[in-house]
Amino acid sequence: MGVTIKDIARHCHVSTSTVSKYINGGKVREKNKIAIDEAIQLYNFKTNAIARGLKTKRSSLVGIVVPTLDSAFFGNIVSGIEALLYKNGFSSIISTFIPGDPVSENRKIEFVLERSVDALVLVPICTKRLDLEGITIPIILIDRVIDDFACDSVTPNNIEIVEKATSKIIEAGHKRIALVNGFDNITPFRDRLKGYYSAFDKHNLPIIKEYISFGEASVSEAYKMMNRLLELRVPPTAVIGANSSLSLGVLLSIKEHGLLIPEDISFIGFDCYDLAIVYRPLLTTIEQDIQQICENVVGLLLRRLQKSDSSPKESIVLKATLIEGNSVAQING
């Protein structure tokens, strides 16, 4: 069994808290510092995480905080980042919070920060600028940004890609196009709404606001939103799901109503490629390159840690792809 902090403390005749404080960069009495350093050398801690922490003042830990791991998108993101971090000598502390609950979100951020992580990777939902100000370690935001807070981020080209998807439906003859969206105070959903609006402006078509639905970005809420849309006196002829969970909820509602895609209603999803390739007919879907996202996040993180610099924050915008399927029907009027 490897030597522990307790062993070091016992050898030095100090408390474990004293050893822990010193390991994490805190100040201790000079005689205790000398004793702890001698114990590390005695027990040959050169390859031990404790010794690395003393030498570099780093833990080789990265905190990853996301809303959920139930979503295929976030689950794949976390797995990809964790694998790349491992290859670069880092371990991960992963924590999820209750979506829409700012107290839960802040507590989970605090939880990983208390573990003396070297960096924080975060998918913020309710996080505000004030929640992160004063944090001195690198912070990388994924999928969304925080207004008025300069921070490294990796996001998709939401406006451009949703404009392209909406335009595809419009050009197939549809005018009654629903958008099942998350709350628009969250930047990706706000930008996806902008893309939707932009397509209608581009084609000089009026926007019918009763076809735009906002709610929690979950399967169950999307199911309810789509039910309401299909029960309108004049229901939409096409629908866009604004993320993977929303897309799945939309599809469940369509199926329960006994409707066929694209004969009865056209559909474009978002980040549901695994579902899209097994669904029949083949679904048209917007997809982000998971590997590209993970590589950019870890690349940003490593640059910040290696340089320890204060250069301007980077906002990396990656191009999502509209993957053509057979779920958008051509109609007349």
C-alpha positions in Angstrom: 0.0 0.0 0.0 1.3 3.5 -0.9 2.3 6.0 1.7 -0.6 8.4 2.7 -0.8 11.9 4.1 -1.5 10.2 7.5 1.9 8.4 7.2 3.7 11.6 6.4 2.0 13.4 9.3 2.8 10.6 11.7 6.5 10.6 10.7 6.7 14.4 11.1 4.7 14.5 14.4 2.2 17.0 12.9 -1.5 16.9 12.1 -2.8 15.6 8.8 -4.3 19.1 8.3 -0.9 20.6 8.5 0.4 18.3 5.8 -2.7 18.8 3.6 -2.3 22.6 4.0 1.3 22.5 2.9 0.6 20.2 0.0 -2.1 22.6 -1.2 0.2 25.6 -1.1 -0.6 27.0 2.3 1.9 28.4 4.7 3.1 26.3 7.6 5.9 26.7 10.2 9.4 26.5 8.8 10.3 23.5 10.9 7.2 21.7 9.7 8.0 22.5 6.1 11.5 21.1 6.5 10.2 18.0 8.2 7.5 17.3 5.5 10.0 17.9 2.7 12.4 15.4 4.3 9.6 12.8 4.7 8.7 13.2 1.0 12.3 12.5 0.1 12.7 9.7 2.5 9.6 7.9 1.2 10.6 8.5 -2.4 7.4 10.4 -3.4 8.9 11.6 -6.7 6.2 10.0 -8.7 3.5 10.4 -6.1 0.6 12.9 -6.7 1.5 14.6 -3.4 5.1 15.2 -4.4 3.9 16.5 -7.8 1.6 18.9 -6.0 4.4 20.2 -3.8 6.7 20.8 -6.7 4.2 22.3 -9.1 1.5 23.6 -6.7 -0.9 21.6 -8.8 -3.2 18.6 -8.2 -3.4 17.3 -11.8 -7.1 17.3 -11.3 -9.7 19.0 -13.5 -13.2 19.7 -12.4 -16.0 19.0 -15.0 -19.5 20.3 -14.1 -22.4 19.6 -16.5 -26.2 19.7 -16.1 -26.7 16.0 -16.8 -25.0 12.8 -18.0 -28.4 11.4 -19.2 -28.1 13.4 -22.4 -26.1 11.6 -25.1 -24.5 14.9 -26.0 -23.2 15.8 -22.6 -22.3 12.2 -21.8 -20.1 11.9 -24.9 -18.5 15.3 -24.2 -17.5 14.3 -20.7 -16.2 10.9 -21.8 -14.2 12.5 -24.6 -12.7 15.2 -22.4 -11.9 12.7 -19.6 -10.0 10.5 -22.1 -7.9 13.3 -23.5 -7.1 14.6 -20.0 -6.0 11.2 -18.9 -3.6 11.0 -21.9 -2.1 14.3 -20.7 -1.6 13.2 -17.1 -4.8 14.6 -15.6 -7.6 13.0 -13.6 -11.2 14.3 -13.5 -13.8 15.1 -10.9 -17.2 15.1 -12.6 -20.3 16.6 -11.0 -23.8 17.2 -12.3 -26.4 19.6 -11.0 -30.2 20.0 -11.2 -30.9 21.9 -14.4 -32.7 25.1 -13.7 -31.6 25.1 -10.0 -29.0 27.9 -9.5 -28.3 26.8 -5.9 -27.6 23.2 -7.0 -25.4 24.5 -9.8 -23.3 26.8 -7.6 -22.9 24.1 -4.9 -21.6 21.7 -7.5 -19.1 24.3 -8.8 -18.0 24.9 -5.2 -17.7 21.2 -4.6 -15.1 20.7 -7.3 -13.3 23.9 -6.5 -12.9 22.6 -2.9 -11.0 19.6 -4.3 -8.1 22.0 -5.4 -8.6 21.3 -9.1 -6.2 23.0 -11.5 -9.0 24.0 -13.9 -12.7 24.0 -14.3 -14.7 22.8 -17.3 -18.3 24.1 -17.1 -21.5 23.9 -19.0 -23.3 26.8 -17.3 -27.1 27.2 -17.2 -27.9 29.5 -14.3 -24.3 30.6 -13.5 -23.8 34.3 -13.5 -20.7 36.5 -13.8 -20.6 37.1 -10.1 -20.6 33.4 -9.4 -17.2 33.0 -11.1 -15.5 36.3 -10.4 -12.4 35.8 -8.2 -11.7 32.2 -9.3 -8.0 32.2 -10.3 -7.8 28.8 -12.1 -8.6 28.5 -15.8 -12.3 28.2 -16.6 -13.4 26.7 -20.0 -17.1 27.0 -20.9 -18.7 24.5 -23.2 -21.8 25.0 -25.5 -22.6 28.4 -24.0 -21.2 31.6 -22.6 -22.0 33.9 -19.7 -23.0 37.4 -20.5 -20.5 40.1 -19.5 -17.9 37.5 -18.4 -14.6 37.2 -20.3 -13.9 33.5 -20.3 -12.4 30.8 -22.6 -15.2 29.0 -24.4 -16.0 26.4 -27.1 -19.4 26.8 -28.7 -21.2 25.9 -32.0 -22.3 28.4 -34.7 -25.8 28.3 -33.4 -27.3 31.2 -35.4 -25.8 30.2 -38.7 -26.7 26.5 -38.5 -30.3 26.9 -37.3 -30.8 29.5 -40.0 -29.6 27.0 -42.5 -31.9 24.2 -41.1 -35.0 26.5 -41.0 -34.3 27.8 -44.5 -34.2 24.2 -45.7 -37.7 23.7 -44.4 -38.9 27.0 -45.8 -37.5 26.2 -49.2 -39.4 22.9 -49.2 -42.6 25.0 -49.1 -43.4 25.1 -45.3 -44.6 28.3 -43.6 -45.9 26.8 -40.4 -42.7 25.8 -38.8 -42.5 25.1 -35.0 -39.4 25.5 -32.9 -39.3 23.5 -29.7 -36.6 25.4 -27.8 -35.1 25.7 -24.3 -35.4 28.9 -22.3 -34.0 31.8 -24.3 -32.1 33.2 -21.3 -29.6 30.4 -22.0 -27.2 31.5 -24.8 -27.4 28.5 -27.1 -31.2 28.6 -27.1 -31.2 32.3 -27.5 -28.9 32.0 -30.5 -30.9 29.1 -32.0 -34.0 31.3 -31.8 -32.1 34.1 -33.6 -31.2 31.7 -36.4 -34.8 30.7 -36.7 -35.9 34.3 -36.9 -33.1 35.1 -39.4 -34.3 32.4 -41.8 -37.8 33.9 -41.9 -36.4 37.4 -42.4 -34.2 36.1 -45.2 -37.3 34.6 -47.0 -39.5 37.6 -46.2 -42.0 35.4 -44.3 -44.0 36.4 -41.2 -43.1 34.7 -38.0 -46.0 32.9 -36.3 -45.1 33.1 -32.6 -47.6 30.5 -31.4 -45.3 27.9 -33.2 -42.4 28.9 -30.9 -42.3 27.0 -27.7 -39.9 27.5 -24.7 -39.3 25.3 -21.7 -36.9 23.2 -19.8 -34.5 21.3 -22.2 -35.7 17.9 -21.2 -37.4 15.0 -23.0 -40.5 15.2 -20.8 -41.0 19.0 -21.3 -40.4 18.7 -25.0 -43.0 16.0 -25.2 -45.5 18.4 -23.5 -44.6 21.3 -25.7 -45.0 19.3 -28.8 -48.3 17.9 -27.6 -49.6 21.5 -27.3 -48.3 22.4 -30.7 -50.0 19.5 -32.4 -53.3 20.3 -30.6 -53.4 23.8 -32.1 -56.4 24.5 -34.3 -53.9 24.9 -37.2 -50.9 22.8 -36.2 -47.4 23.2 -37.7 -46.3 21.2 -40.8 -42.7 21.0 -39.6 -40.8 21.2 -36.4 -37.2 21.7 -35.2 -36.0 20.3 -31.9 -33.3 22.6 -30.5 -31.2 20.0 -28.7 -30.9 16.2 -28.3 -33.4 15.9 -25.4 -35.9 18.3 -27.0 -35.6 16.4 -30.3 -36.4 13.1 -28.6 -39.4 14.5 -26.7 -40.7 15.9 -30.0 -40.4 12.5 -31.7 -42.2 10.8 -28.9 -45.1 13.2 -29.1 -45.3 12.8 -32.9 -45.3 9.0 -32.5 -48.0 9.0 -29.8 -50.2 11.2 -32.1 -50.0 8.5 -34.8 -48.3 10.9 -37.2 -45.7 9.9 -39.8 -42.5 11.7 -40.7 -42.4 13.3 -43.2 -45.8 12.5 -44.6 -47.7 14.2 -41.8 -45.0 16.5 -40.3 -41.5 17.3 -41.3 -38.7 17.2 -38.7 -35.1 18.4 -38.1 -33.3 17.5 -34.9 -30.2 18.6 -33.1 -27.4 16.4 -31.8 -29.4 13.2 -32.1 -27.3 11.5 -34.8 -27.4 8.1 -33.1 -31.1 8.2 -33.1 -31.3 9.7 -36.6 -29.4 6.8 -38.3 -31.7 4.1 -36.9 -34.9 6.0 -37.3 -36.9 5.4 -40.5 -37.0 7.4 -42.5 -33.5 8.7 -42.0 -33.8 11.9 -40.0 -32.2 15.2 -41.0 -30.3 16.5 -38.0 -27.8 19.2 -36.9 -24.7 17.6 -35.5 -21.7 18.9 -33.6 -18.4 17.1 -33.9 -17.9 15.8 -30.3 -14.2 14.9 -30.8 -13.5 18.4 -32.2 -15.2 20.0 -29.2 -13.2 17.8 -26.7 -9.9 18.5 -28.5 -10.5 22.2 -28.4 -11.6 22.3 -24.8 -8.6 20.3 -23.6 -6.2 22.2 -25.9 -7.4 25.5 -24.4 -7.0 24.1 -20.9 -3.5 22.8 -21.4 -2.4 26.1 -23.0 -3.7 28.0 -20.0 -2.0 25.7 -17.5 1.3 25.5 -19.4 1.7 29.2 -20.0 0.0 30.4 -16.9 -0.6 33.6 -18.9 -3.2 36.3 -18.8 -3.6 36.6 -22.6 -7.0 37.5 -24.0 -9.6 34.8 -23.5 -10.4 32.7 -26.6 -13.9 32.2 -27.9 -13.7 29.2 -30.3 -16.8 28.8 -32.5 -17.0 25.5 -34.2 -19.1 24.7 -37.3 -22.0 22.3 -36.7 -23.2 20.3 -39.7 -26.6 19.8 -41.2 -26.7 16.1 -42.1 -29.3 15.4 -44.7 -31.9 12.7 -44.2 -35.4 12.1 -45.5 -37.5 13.8 -42.8 -38.4 17.1 -44.6 -41.2 16.8 -47.2 -41.7 19.1 -50.1 -45.2 20.6 -49.9 -47.2 23.2 -51.8 -48.3 26.1 -49.6 
